[in-house]
């Protein structure tokens, strides 16, 4: 049906702001009330430019309302044309500066900040973060060195640290007479634990960060948000300000403040006694390879005897033994470097000492009725002792998740 000729704008100007019937409008616009004129008015109502409301009560827009609606439609139409031109530029790879804000749709989706992408959808592509990532690389928005996993995990790639204060003087046990060793991977910059031995007592020293970072202070709030140091191939995002590492990193200064656990084992390797002190220690830093070369020399020889006895006791009580190959992935000068760490007794020494320290802290808290979050792991339904890599992987999948009690 062709549109009927009529005086639409004149009629609306006369009736602006009024509520009228379809009959009144038909007669005023088309000079007659007929099925054709009634249908023409109905289409005007559906178009919603001149008229609003319902068929029973039609409201005529004022001139200001009409101009506003017309401008909104024009803007929407221009936006649609602009958006289509933007999609065309994505297809051809000819982006312009004005496209930056619109590409946020794609980067947010690729970083898991949104659950869908209008760009991918309207380009007919599957909505997956892999597709989004690939498109961002193709467009040159990201390059191959950009690591999106920090943002995908809800973390910040940049941390603004509060000012770090100075360590206040407090009474500390002087343990600088002990040979203490911080044993870490080559290139480690934040040593936070060390080991020494005194007769039949094993000392495990931990960086005493709590001496400066007190509960609810600005540094504590930042640290709780970060939860841990984030070690990425291309950089490390620290939980605490670098100044804290300078002060508390064991072996970075001549003497270091520490929280020290003195552990006594019985003849079977079970923890018999625990003493906890705040201390000052003098630490020598070693790599695992350097420590391995000194395991037959005192005092690392005696430390290894104690940690092996402790491990033997844990295994006797059905501690799960799983050893996967360990690699370190770094980006050096834009190139990915993957280094396989050898299996060393020095690594097991440190691992056993740290487990011992954790158990010692838990026993100390229980004995002294200290409120403490205990991380435990329920025993497996069936204890197994796999020796090959596939068997260990399958066994680990059967283990239940740890629990905080």
C-alpha positions in Angstrom: 0.0 0.0 0.0 1.4 3.4 -1.0 1.7 6.1 1.6 -1.3 8.5 1.5 -0.4 12.1 0.9 -1.3 14.3 3.9 -0.4 17.3 6.0 1.4 15.4 8.8 3.6 18.2 10.1 0.9 20.8 10.0 -1.6 18.6 11.8 0.9 17.7 14.5 1.8 21.3 15.0 -1.9 22.1 15.6 -2.4 19.2 18.0 1.0 19.3 19.7 0.9 18.0 23.2 -2.7 16.8 22.9 -4.2 13.3 23.3 -6.4 12.5 20.3 -8.2 9.7 18.5 -7.3 7.9 15.4 -10.4 9.4 13.7 -9.5 13.0 14.6 -6.0 12.5 13.2 -7.2 10.8 10.0 -9.6 13.7 9.3 -7.0 16.4 10.1 -4.1 14.8 8.2 -5.9 13.1 5.3 -9.2 15.0 5.2 -11.2 11.8 5.6 -11.7 8.9 8.0 -11.3 5.6 6.0 -9.6 2.3 6.4 -6.7 3.6 4.4 -6.3 6.8 6.5 -6.8 4.9 9.7 -4.0 2.5 8.6 -1.8 5.4 7.7 -2.2 7.0 11.2 -1.5 3.6 12.8 1.8 3.3 10.9 2.7 6.8 12.1 2.0 5.7 15.6 4.2 2.6 15.2 7.0 4.8 13.8 6.9 6.8 17.0 8.4 10.0 15.4 5.4 12.2 15.4 3.1 10.2 17.7 3.3 8.2 20.8 1.0 6.3 23.1 -1.6 3.6 22.2 -4.3 3.2 19.6 -6.9 4.2 22.2 -5.0 7.3 23.3 -2.6 8.8 20.8 -0.4 11.5 22.0 1.0 14.1 19.6 4.7 15.1 20.2 5.5 18.7 20.7 7.9 20.3 18.2 10.7 20.1 20.8 10.0 16.4 21.4 9.9 15.7 17.7 13.2 17.4 17.1 14.8 15.5 20.0 13.6 12.2 18.7 14.7 13.0 15.2 18.1 14.0 16.4 18.4 10.8 18.4 17.5 8.7 15.3 20.0 10.5 13.2 22.7 10.0 15.8 21.9 6.3 16.0 22.0 6.0 12.3 25.4 7.7 12.1 26.7 5.5 14.9 25.6 2.4 13.0 27.4 3.6 9.9 30.4 4.5 12.0 30.4 1.1 13.7 30.2 -0.7 10.3 33.1 1.4 9.0 35.1 0.4 12.1 34.3 -3.3 11.5 35.4 -2.8 7.9 38.7 -1.3 9.1 39.3 -4.3 11.4 38.7 -6.6 8.4 41.3 -4.7 6.3 43.6 -4.0 9.2 43.5 -0.2 8.5 42.7 1.1 12.0 42.7 4.7 12.9 43.3 6.5 16.2 39.6 7.0 16.9 39.2 3.2 17.0 41.1 2.8 20.3 38.1 3.2 22.6 36.0 0.7 20.6 38.7 -1.9 20.7 38.2 -1.9 24.5 35.4 -4.3 23.8 37.9 -6.8 22.4 40.7 -6.3 25.0 38.3 -6.5 27.9 37.0 -9.8 26.6 40.5 -11.1 25.9 41.4 -10.3 29.5 38.2 -11.9 30.9 36.9 -8.6 32.1 33.7 -9.2 30.1 31.8 -12.3 29.1 31.1 -11.4 25.5 32.5 -9.4 22.6 30.3 -7.4 20.2 33.2 -7.2 17.8 33.7 -10.9 17.5 30.0 -11.5 17.3 29.4 -9.0 14.5 32.5 -10.3 12.6 30.9 -13.7 12.7 33.8 -15.1 14.8 33.5 -17.5 17.7 33.6 -15.8 21.0 36.7 -17.3 22.6 39.6 -15.5 24.4 41.9 -17.3 22.0 40.2 -15.8 19.0 40.2 -12.4 20.7 43.9 -12.7 21.5 44.8 -13.8 18.0 42.9 -10.8 16.5 44.6 -8.3 18.8 47.9 -9.7 17.7 46.9 -9.5 14.0 45.8 -5.9 14.4 49.1 -5.0 16.2 47.2 -3.9 19.4 49.2 -6.5 21.3 52.5 -8.1 20.4 53.8 -11.5 21.1 55.5 -10.4 24.3 52.3 -9.2 26.0 51.2 -11.5 28.8 47.4 -11.3 29.4 47.3 -13.9 32.2 47.8 -11.3 35.0 44.7 -9.4 34.0 42.8 -12.6 33.2 43.4 -13.6 36.8 41.9 -10.3 38.1 45.3 -9.0 39.2 47.0 -5.7 38.4 50.1 -5.6 36.4 51.1 -2.5 38.2 51.3 -2.0 41.9 51.6 1.3 43.7 53.4 0.7 47.0 53.0 2.8 50.1 56.1 4.3 51.7 58.2 1.8 53.6 59.2 2.8 57.1 62.3 1.8 59.0 62.7 -1.3 61.2 62.4 -0.4 64.8 64.8 -1.8 67.4 63.5 -4.7 69.5 65.1 -7.5 71.5 66.3 -10.3 69.2 68.1 -13.5 69.8 71.6 -13.2 68.4 72.1 -16.2 66.2 74.8 -14.7 64.0 77.3 -17.3 65.4 75.5 -20.0 63.4 76.3 -20.7 59.8 73.0 -20.1 58.1 72.4 -20.8 54.4 69.7 -19.4 52.1 69.5 -21.9 49.2 67.6 -20.8 46.1 67.5 -21.1 42.4 70.1 -19.2 40.5 69.0 -15.6 39.9 66.7 -15.5 42.9 66.4 -11.9 44.2 64.2 -12.3 47.3 65.6 -15.0 49.6 63.1 -15.5 52.4 64.3 -18.6 54.3 67.5 -20.1 55.5 68.8 -23.1 57.4 71.4 -23.8 60.1 72.2 -26.5 62.6 73.3 -26.4 66.3 74.2 -29.8 67.7 71.1 -31.9 67.2 68.8 -28.9 66.7 67.8 -27.7 63.3 67.2 -24.0 62.9 64.9 -22.8 60.1 64.9 -19.0 59.7 62.2 -17.1 57.9 62.3 -13.4 56.9 60.6 -11.5 59.7 58.5 -9.2 57.5 55.8 -8.9 60.2 58.2 -6.8 62.2 57.6 -3.9 59.8 54.3 -4.9 58.0 51.9 -4.8 60.9 48.2 -5.9 60.5 46.0 -3.4 58.6 48.8 -1.0 57.7 48.9 0.2 54.1 51.6 -2.3 53.2 49.6 -5.1 54.7 46.5 -4.2 52.8 48.5 -4.2 49.5 50.1 -7.5 50.4 46.8 -9.1 51.2 45.4 -8.0 47.9 48.4 -9.3 46.0 48.5 -12.5 48.2 52.0 -13.5 47.0 54.9 -12.5 44.7 53.8 -13.1 41.1 56.6 -14.7 39.2 56.1 -14.2 35.5 58.4 -15.1 32.6 59.0 -11.5 31.8 59.0 -9.9 35.3 58.2 -10.3 38.9 55.3 -8.4 40.5 56.2 -8.1 44.2 53.7 -8.5 47.0 55.6 -5.9 49.1 57.7 -2.9 48.2 61.3 -3.6 47.0 62.6 -1.8 50.1 61.1 -4.5 52.3 63.1 -7.1 50.4 66.2 -5.1 50.9 65.6 -5.0 54.6 64.4 -8.5 55.2 65.8 -10.6 52.4 68.0 -13.2 54.2 71.6 -12.6 53.2 71.1 -9.3 51.3 72.5 -7.4 54.3 75.4 -8.4 56.6 72.8 -9.4 59.3 69.1 -10.0 58.7 66.1 -10.0 61.0 64.3 -13.3 61.1 61.7 -15.5 62.8 63.6 -18.6 63.7 62.3 -22.1 64.5 64.5 -24.4 66.5 63.4 -28.0 66.0 64.4 -31.1 67.8 63.6 -34.5 66.3 63.3 -37.8 68.1 65.2 -40.9 67.0 62.4 -41.7 64.4 62.5 -38.3 62.8 59.3 -36.9 64.4 59.3 -33.4 65.9 59.9 -33.6 69.6 60.4 -30.0 70.6 59.9 -26.6 69.1 61.2 -23.2 70.1 60.3 -20.0 68.2 62.3 -16.8 68.6 62.7 -13.5 66.8 66.4 -13.3 65.8 69.2 -11.8 64.0 71.1 -14.1 61.6 74.1 -13.9 59.4 73.2 -15.7 56.1 75.3 -17.0 53.3 73.5 -17.4 50.0 73.9 -20.5 47.9 72.4 -21.8 44.7 71.1 -25.3 44.7 74.0 -26.4 42.6 76.5 -24.8 45.0 74.8 -26.4 47.9 74.8 -29.8 46.2 78.6 -29.6 45.9 78.8 -29.0 49.6 76.5 -31.7 50.9 79.4 -33.9 52.0 80.9 -31.0 54.0 79.8 -29.8 57.4 77.3 -28.3 58.3 75.2 -29.1 55.2 76.1 -32.8 55.7 74.5 -32.8 59.2 71.5 -30.8 58.0 70.9 -33.3 55.2 71.0 -36.2 57.8 68.3 -34.5 59.8 66.0 -33.6 56.9 66.3 -37.1 55.5 65.4 -38.6 58.8 62.3 -36.3 58.9 61.4 -37.3 55.4 61.7 -41.0 56.3 59.3 -40.5 59.2 56.8 -38.7 57.0 57.0 -41.5 54.4 56.5 -44.1 57.1 53.3 -42.2 58.0 52.1 -42.4 54.3 53.1 -38.9 53.1 52.6 -38.8 49.4 55.8 -38.6 47.4 55.3 -36.9 44.0 58.2 -35.5 42.0 57.5 -33.8 38.7 60.2 -32.2 36.5 60.6 -28.6 37.3 61.3 -25.9 34.7 61.9 -22.2 34.8 60.5 -20.1 32.0 62.0 -16.7 31.4 61.8 -14.1 28.7 65.3 -12.8 28.0 65.8 -10.0 25.4 62.4 -11.0 23.9 63.2 -14.7 23.6 61.7 -17.5 25.6 64.2 -19.4 27.7 63.1 -22.7 29.2 65.5 -24.3 31.7 65.0 -27.8 33.1 66.2 -28.0 36.7 68.1 -31.1 37.7 66.8 -33.3 40.5 69.1 -32.4 43.4 69.4 -33.6 47.0 69.9 -29.9 48.0 66.3 -29.2 46.7 64.9 -32.0 48.8 66.8 -30.7 51.8 65.2 -27.3 51.5 61.8 -28.7 50.8 61.9 -31.0 53.8 63.1 -28.2 56.0 60.3 -25.9 54.9 57.7 -28.6 55.6 59.3 -29.1 59.0 59.0 -25.4 59.7 55.3 -25.5 58.8 54.7 -28.4 61.1 56.7 -26.8 63.8 54.7 -23.6 63.6 51.4 -25.5 63.7 52.6 -27.5 66.8 53.8 -24.4 68.5 50.4 -22.7 67.9 48.5 -25.7 69.3 50.7 -26.0 72.3 50.4 -22.2 73.1 46.7 -22.0 72.2 47.3 -19.4 69.4 44.5 -18.9 66.9 46.0 -20.0 63.6 44.8 -21.0 60.1 45.8 -24.6 59.6 46.2 -25.8 56.0 45.5 -29.5 55.9 45.0 -32.1 53.2 42.7 -35.1 53.7 44.4 -38.5 53.2 43.9 -40.3 49.9 41.3 -43.0 49.7 44.1 -45.4 48.8 47.8 -44.8 49.6 50.0 -45.4 46.5 53.7 -45.2 45.9 54.1 -44.6 42.1 57.6 -44.3 40.8 57.1 -43.3 37.2 55.9 -39.9 35.9 52.6 -41.1 34.5 51.8 -43.0 37.7 52.6 -39.9 39.8 50.4 -37.7 37.6 47.5 -40.2 37.8 47.9 -40.4 41.6 48.0 -36.7 42.1 44.6 -36.4 40.3 43.2 -38.7 42.9 44.3 -36.5 45.8 41.8 -34.3 47.5 42.1 -30.5 47.7 43.7 -28.9 50.8 41.5 -27.4 53.4 41.9 -24.4 55.7 40.7 -25.1 59.3 
